[in-house]
Amino acid sequence: MENVVLTIHLILALALVGIVLLQRSEGGGLGMGSGGGDGVLSSRSAATALTKMTWILAIGFIITSISLTIIAAQKSAGSSIFDRLGTSAPVEQPVPGLPDVQDLLPPSADGATPLVPSAN
């Protein structure tokens, strides 16, 4: 069911983009859209048809968006991502102890153990 609604949603999205791109700019943006010509349809009736088609596609797009949201919410109700993975939460590993202070100091030139100042 989800795949069918998703397919319809994608088709509606592409059709909506196409219809919007076909519409003439009313603001005269970039100086385009001023072409004349008397065809079979007048510019007013063509604009009305494209506007109606845009509304129909937009309403369909919104309905499929809400449907997909409801389907996704029903599928995920009462479950966690860890339940779907089939594993439990990661276990914390113990932190290794700090190294000895003698291991951090460079060796002395005569090979003797370096003196470490006391904290007293």
MDTraj code that builds the backbone (N, CA, C; nanometers):
import mdtraj as md
import numpy as np

residues = "MET GLU ASN VAL VAL LEU THR ILE HIS LEU ILE LEU ALA LEU ALA LEU VAL GLY ILE VAL LEU LEU GLN ARG SER GLU GLY GLY GLY LEU GLY MET GLY SER GLY GLY GLY ASP GLY VAL LEU SER SER ARG SER ALA ALA THR ALA LEU THR LYS MET THR TRP ILE LEU ALA ILE GLY PHE ILE ILE THR SER ILE SER LEU THR ILE ILE ALA ALA GLN LYS SER ALA GLY SER SER ILE PHE ASP ARG LEU GLY THR SER ALA PRO VAL GLU GLN PRO VAL PRO GLY LEU PRO ASP VAL GLN ASP LEU LEU PRO PRO SER ALA ASP GLY ALA THR PRO LEU VAL PRO SER ALA ASN".split()
xyz = np.array([
    [0.0813, -0.1192, 0.0000],
    [0.0000, 0.0000, 0.0000],
    [0.0860, 0.1260, 0.0000],
    [0.1917, 0.1214, 0.0811],
    [0.2800, 0.2372, 0.0901],
    [0.3487, 0.2644, -0.0432],
    [0.3888, 0.1588, -0.1123],
    [0.4550, 0.1765, -0.2417],
    [0.3617, 0.2361, -0.3465],
    [0.2361, 0.1986, -0.3429],
    [0.1390, 0.2530, -0.4387],
    [0.1192, 0.4018, -0.4141],
    [0.1022, 0.4395, -0.2871],
    [0.0822, 0.5805, -0.2534],
    [0.2085, 0.6606, -0.2861],
    [0.3244, 0.6020, -0.2603],
    [0.4501, 0.6699, -0.2905],
    [0.4675, 0.6916, -0.4410],
    [0.4300, 0.5923, -0.5210],
    [0.4383, 0.6059, -0.6663],
    [0.3448, 0.7156, -0.7164],
    [0.2224, 0.7166, -0.6665],
    [0.1267, 0.8220, -0.7041],
    [0.1802, 0.9588, -0.6609],
    [0.2396, 0.9646, -0.5439],
    [0.2956, 1.0889, -0.4911],
    [0.4055, 1.1426, -0.5834],
    [0.4940, 1.0553, -0.6277],
    [0.6027, 1.0973, -0.7168],
    [0.5498, 1.1429, -0.8523],
    [0.4501, 1.0733, -0.9056],
    [0.3905, 1.1135, -1.0331],
    [0.3227, 1.2500, -1.0194],
    [0.2517, 1.2702, -0.9099],
    [0.1881, 1.3995, -0.8855],
    [0.2919, 1.5108, -0.8723],
    [0.4023, 1.4834, -0.8063],
    [0.5071, 1.5843, -0.7898],
    [0.5651, 1.6250, -0.9248],
    [0.5949, 1.5279, -1.0086],
    [0.6500, 1.5583, -1.1413],
    [0.5485, 1.6329, -1.2272],
    [0.4223, 1.5913, -1.2224],
    [0.3187, 1.6590, -1.2998],
    [0.2981, 1.8017, -1.2494],
    [0.3040, 1.8209, -1.1195],
    [0.2867, 1.9541, -1.0621],
    [0.4000, 2.0468, -1.1060],
    [0.5217, 1.9968, -1.1061],
    [0.6351, 2.0770, -1.1531],
    [0.6165, 2.1138, -1.3002],
    [0.5735, 2.0176, -1.3814],
    [0.5521, 2.0431, -1.5234],
    [0.4432, 2.1457, -1.5488],
    [0.3321, 2.1359, -1.4770],
    [0.2211, 2.2303, -1.4943],
    [0.2625, 2.3707, -1.4512],
    [0.3363, 2.3807, -1.3430],
    [0.3802, 2.5123, -1.2973],
    [0.4756, 2.5751, -1.3986],
    [0.5617, 2.4944, -1.4581],
    [0.6541, 2.5484, -1.5573],
    [0.5836, 2.5898, -1.6864],
    [0.4697, 2.5299, -1.7163],
    [0.3941, 2.5665, -1.8360],
    [0.3201, 2.6981, -1.8211],
    [0.2934, 2.7388, -1.6988],
    [0.2134, 2.8585, -1.6774],
    [0.2909, 2.9841, -1.7132],
    [0.2168, 3.0804, -1.7639],
    [0.2749, 3.2068, -1.8039],
    [0.2952, 3.2939, -1.6812],
    [0.4045, 3.3658, -1.6791],
    [0.4334, 3.4543, -1.5679],
    [0.3422, 3.5756, -1.5750],
    [0.2718, 3.6047, -1.4670],
    [0.1811, 3.7185, -1.4652],
    [0.2546, 3.8472, -1.4339],
    [0.3695, 3.8380, -1.3690],
    [0.4428, 3.9576, -1.3326],
    [0.5325, 4.0079, -1.4439],
    [0.5415, 3.9368, -1.5535],
    [0.6304, 3.9785, -1.6610],
    [0.7759, 3.9658, -1.6217],
    [0.8073, 3.8677, -1.5392],
    [0.9436, 3.8487, -1.4943],
    [1.0375, 3.8212, -1.6106],
    [1.1497, 3.8894, -1.6132],
    [1.2531, 3.8775, -1.7156],
    [1.2020, 3.9152, -1.8551],
    [1.0920, 3.9846, -1.8620],
    [1.0408, 4.0308, -1.9909],
    [0.9811, 3.9220, -2.0769],
    [0.9526, 3.8061, -2.0199],
    [0.8966, 3.6964, -2.0985],
    [0.7459, 3.6900, -2.0770],
    [0.6797, 3.6117, -2.1584],
    [0.5378, 3.5894, -2.1416],
    [0.4511, 3.6941, -2.2072],
    [0.5072, 3.7746, -2.2965],
    [0.4267, 3.8780, -2.3597],
    [0.3897, 3.8409, -2.5024],
    [0.4114, 3.7163, -2.5376],
    [0.3826, 3.6739, -2.6752],
    [0.2336, 3.6720, -2.7021],
    [0.1936, 3.7160, -2.8201],
    [0.0522, 3.7182, -2.8552],
    [0.0175, 3.5946, -2.9357],
    [-0.0809, 3.6046, -3.0175],
    [-0.1193, 3.4920, -3.1016],
    [-0.2534, 3.4390, -3.0598],
    [-0.3426, 3.4262, -3.1575],
    [-0.4747, 3.3730, -3.1291],
    [-0.4779, 3.2281, -3.1716],
    [-0.4752, 3.1399, -3.0751],
    [-0.4813, 2.9981, -3.1051],
    [-0.6222, 2.9478, -3.0852],
    [-0.6329, 2.8181, -3.0645],
    [-0.7633, 2.7582, -3.0424],
    [-0.8199, 2.8057, -2.9094],
    [-0.7335, 2.8140, -2.8087],
    [-0.7762, 2.8619, -2.6771],
    [-0.7256, 3.0030, -2.6584],
    [-0.8068, 3.0867, -2.6019],
    [-0.7586, 3.2208, -2.5695],
    [-0.6650, 3.2106, -2.4504],
    [-0.5863, 3.3137, -2.4285],
    [-0.4897, 3.3087, -2.3186],
    [-0.5599, 3.3021, -2.1840],
    [-0.6774, 3.3630, -2.1738],
    [-0.7516, 3.3601, -2.0479],
    [-0.8042, 3.2207, -2.0169],
    [-0.8591, 3.1514, -2.1147],
    [-0.9121, 3.0168, -2.0889],
    [-0.8000, 2.9158, -2.0667],
    [-0.6869, 2.9357, -2.1351],
    [-0.5735, 2.8459, -2.1132],
    [-0.5177, 2.8643, -1.9727],
    [-0.5100, 2.9890, -1.9285],
    [-0.4602, 3.0161, -1.7940],
    [-0.5546, 2.9577, -1.6895],
    [-0.6843, 2.9655, -1.7158],
    [-0.7816, 2.9109, -1.6209],
    [-0.7699, 2.7589, -1.6136],
    [-0.7509, 2.6947, -1.7275],
    [-0.7365, 2.5487, -1.7288],
    [-0.6098, 2.5053, -1.6562],
    [-0.4996, 2.5762, -1.6794],
    [-0.3746, 2.5423, -1.6105],
    [-0.3860, 2.5686, -1.4607],
    [-0.4561, 2.6732, -1.4244],
    [-0.4746, 2.7030, -1.2824],
    [-0.5572, 2.5947, -1.2145],
    [-0.6640, 2.5511, -1.2802],
    [-0.7469, 2.4438, -1.2232],
    [-0.6670, 2.3146, -1.2115],
    [-0.5898, 2.2855, -1.3139],
    [-0.5084, 2.1631, -1.3112],
    [-0.4030, 2.1711, -1.1999],
    [-0.3468, 2.2895, -1.1785],
    [-0.2492, 2.3079, -1.0709],
    [-0.3138, 2.2832, -0.9357],
    [-0.4350, 2.3349, -0.9158],
    [-0.5058, 2.3134, -0.7898],
    [-0.5364, 2.1659, -0.7677],
    [-0.5796, 2.0983, -0.8716],
    [-0.6125, 1.9553, -0.8597],
    [-0.4884, 1.8747, -0.8228],
    [-0.3763, 1.9017, -0.8921],
    [-0.2524, 1.8289, -0.8628],
    [-0.2001, 1.8633, -0.7232],
    [-0.2125, 1.9899, -0.6835],
    [-0.1642, 2.0304, -0.5507],
    [-0.2455, 1.9625, -0.4403],
    [-0.3764, 1.9553, -0.4576],
    [-0.4609, 1.8889, -0.3577],
    [-0.4273, 1.7401, -0.3507],
    [-0.4075, 1.6773, -0.4659],
    [-0.3667, 1.5363, -0.4677],
    [-0.2320, 1.5146, -0.4005],
    [-0.1387, 1.6076, -0.4236],
    [-0.0062, 1.5988, -0.3626],
    [-0.0160, 1.6093, -0.2109],
    [-0.0976, 1.7007, -0.1616],
    [-0.1141, 1.7171, -0.0168],
    [-0.1801, 1.5940, 0.0443],
    [-0.2788, 1.5383, -0.0237],
    [-0.3472, 1.4188, 0.0275],
    [-0.2513, 1.3003, 0.0353],
    [-0.1697, 1.2808, -0.0692],
    [-0.0744, 1.1692, -0.0649],
    [0.0341, 1.1944, 0.0395],
    [0.0725, 1.3197, 0.0615],
    [0.1710, 1.3503, 0.1658],
    [0.1175, 1.3134, 0.3031],
    [-0.0069, 1.3517, 0.3304],
    [-0.0681, 1.3183, 0.4592],
    [-0.0848, 1.1669, 0.4724],
    [-0.1233, 1.1001, 0.3638],
    [-0.1389, 0.9538, 0.3675],
    [-0.0072, 0.8845, 0.3983],
    [0.1004, 0.9293, 0.3363],
    [0.2314, 0.8697, 0.3630],
    [0.2748, 0.8937, 0.5074],
    [0.2414, 1.0089, 0.5613],
    [0.2745, 1.0372, 0.7008],
    [0.1986, 0.9450, 0.7949],
    [0.0712, 0.9237, 0.7677],
    [-0.0103, 0.8355, 0.8516],
    [0.0391, 0.6912, 0.8418],
    [0.0713, 0.6460, 0.7216],
    [0.1202, 0.5087, 0.7034],
    [0.2525, 0.4899, 0.7774],
    [0.3421, 0.5865, 0.7673],
    [0.4717, 0.5756, 0.8358],
    [0.4539, 0.5764, 0.9873],
    [0.3600, 0.6566, 1.0371],
    [0.3365, 0.6616, 1.1819],
    [0.2788, 0.5304, 1.2329],
    [0.1916, 0.4671, 1.1548],
    [0.1330, 0.3395, 1.1962],
    [0.2362, 0.2276, 1.1942],
    [0.3270, 0.2326, 1.0979],
    [0.4295, 0.1278, 1.0903],
    [0.5292, 0.1370, 1.2044],
    [0.5546, 0.2576, 1.2531],
    [0.6572, 0.2736, 1.3561],
    [0.6001, 0.2818, 1.4964],
    [0.4695, 0.2723, 1.5122],
    [0.4084, 0.2848, 1.6445],
    [0.4511, 0.1697, 1.7352],
    [0.5011, 0.2053, 1.8522],
    [0.5360, 0.1051, 1.9519],
    [0.6648, 0.0292, 1.9247],
    [0.7474, 0.0768, 1.8336],
    [0.8727, 0.0060, 1.8084],
    [0.9881, 0.1048, 1.8119],
    [1.1020, 0.0509, 1.8320],
    [1.2240, 0.1295, 1.8375],
    [1.3135, 0.0892, 1.7213],
    [1.4078, 0.1722, 1.6890],
    [1.5027, 0.1389, 1.5831],
    [1.5847, 0.0164, 1.6231],
    [1.6098, -0.0011, 1.7529],
    [1.6847, -0.1172, 1.7996],
    [1.6030, -0.2454, 1.7835],
    [1.4699, -0.2348, 1.7938],
    [1.3850, -0.3518, 1.7725],
    [1.3924, -0.3983, 1.6276],
    [1.3971, -0.3038, 1.5353],
    [1.4033, -0.3398, 1.3936],
    [1.5393, -0.3941, 1.3544],
    [1.6443, -0.3506, 1.4228],
    [1.7784, -0.4004, 1.3921],
    [1.8018, -0.5392, 1.4492],
    [1.7305, -0.5729, 1.5537],
    [1.7457, -0.7044, 1.6144],
    [1.8634, -0.7130, 1.7094],
    [1.9205, -0.6018, 1.7467],
    [2.0319, -0.6019, 1.8410],
    [1.9950, -0.5153, 1.9600],
    [2.0667, -0.5391, 2.0687],
    [2.0430, -0.4572, 2.1874],
    [2.1298, -0.3324, 2.1806],
    [2.1125, -0.2473, 2.2768],
    [2.1910, -0.1242, 2.2824],
    [2.3377, -0.1599, 2.3027],
    [2.4282, -0.0792, 2.2498],
    [2.5710, -0.1105, 2.2650],
    [2.6134, -0.1095, 2.4119],
    [2.6993, -0.2057, 2.4470],
    [2.7493, -0.2183, 2.5833],
    [2.8737, -0.1325, 2.5970],
    [2.8828, -0.0602, 2.7070],
    [2.9959, 0.0283, 2.7283],
    [3.1186, -0.0535, 2.7655],
    [3.2285, -0.0297, 2.6958],
    [3.3533, -0.1005, 2.7218],
    [3.4274, -0.0310, 2.8363],
    [3.4946, -0.1100, 2.9220],
    [3.5693, -0.0472, 3.0316],
    [3.6883, 0.0327, 2.9771],
    [3.7171, 0.1428, 3.0447],
    [3.8283, 0.2284, 3.0045],
    [3.9557, 0.1704, 3.0651],
    [4.0607, 0.1523, 2.9835],
    [4.1859, 0.0987, 3.0398],
    [4.2485, 0.1992, 3.1364],
    [4.3261, 0.1476, 3.2322],
    [4.3905, 0.2330, 3.3321],
    [4.4981, 0.3200, 3.2700],
    [4.5368, 0.4208, 3.3441],
    [4.6421, 0.5103, 3.2969],
    [4.7772, 0.4403, 3.3046],
    [4.8690, 0.4741, 3.2142],
    [5.0014, 0.4109, 3.2194],
    [5.0812, 0.4628, 3.3385],
    [5.1818, 0.3872, 3.3736],
    [5.2689, 0.4248, 3.4839],
    [5.3466, 0.5511, 3.4465],
    [5.3755, 0.6347, 3.5446],
    [5.4464, 0.7600, 3.5185],
    [5.5845, 0.7314, 3.4612],
    [5.6487, 0.6234, 3.5037],
    [5.7824, 0.5891, 3.4553],
    [5.7810, 0.5593, 3.3054],
    [5.6685, 0.5095, 3.2557],
    [5.6597, 0.4779, 3.1132],
    [5.6487, 0.6033, 3.0272],
    [5.6064, 0.7128, 3.0870],
    [5.5854, 0.8348, 3.0113],
    [5.7111, 0.9199, 2.9998],
    [5.8074, 0.9007, 3.0900],
    [5.9294, 0.9816, 3.0890],
    [6.0312, 0.9224, 2.9925],
    [6.1094, 1.0084, 2.9281],
    [6.2140, 0.9562, 2.8393],
    [6.3256, 0.8913, 2.9213],
    [6.3968, 0.7973, 2.8622],
    [6.5064, 0.7325, 2.9377],
    [6.6200, 0.8318, 2.9622],
    [6.6908, 0.8126, 3.0726],
    [6.8033, 0.9013, 3.1040],
    [6.9237, 0.8604, 3.0206],
    [7.0198, 0.9488, 3.0118],
    [7.1375, 0.9255, 2.9282],
    [7.2254, 0.8143, 2.9842],
    [7.2312, 0.7984, 3.1167],
    [7.3161, 0.6939, 3.1736],
    [7.2454, 0.5630, 3.1939],
    [7.1195, 0.5532, 3.1552],
    [7.0470, 0.4283, 3.1647],
    [6.9798, 0.4074, 3.2993],
    [7.0013, 0.4979, 3.3934],
    [6.9400, 0.4853, 3.5260],
    [6.7938, 0.5272, 3.5185],
    [6.7218, 0.4879, 3.6175],
    [6.5814, 0.5243, 3.6248],
    [6.5706, 0.6734, 3.6559],
    [6.4911, 0.7484, 3.5773],
    [6.4805, 0.8921, 3.6018],
    [6.4101, 0.9194, 3.7346],
    [6.4497, 1.0273, 3.7968],
    [6.3878, 1.0651, 3.9219],
    [6.2570, 1.1395, 3.8937],
    [6.1585, 1.0958, 3.9657],
    [6.0288, 1.1596, 3.9515],
    [6.0056, 1.2462, 4.0721],
    [5.9754, 1.3766, 4.0519],
    [5.9535, 1.4606, 4.1696],
    [5.8305, 1.4140, 4.2461],
    [5.8393, 1.4216, 4.3741],
    [5.7256, 1.3763, 4.4557],
    [5.6215, 1.4864, 4.4626],
    [5.4989, 1.4459, 4.4897],
    [5.3889, 1.5394, 4.4955],
    [5.3774, 1.6063, 4.6310],
    [5.4681, 1.5734, 4.7279],
    [5.4601, 1.6290, 4.8634],
    [5.5100, 1.7676, 4.8648],
])
top = md.Topology()
chain = top.add_chain()
for i, resn in enumerate(residues, 1):
    res = top.add_residue(resn, chain, resSeq=i)
    for name in ("N", "CA", "C"):
        top.add_atom(name, md.element.get_by_symbol(name[0]), res)
traj = md.Trajectory(xyz[None], top)
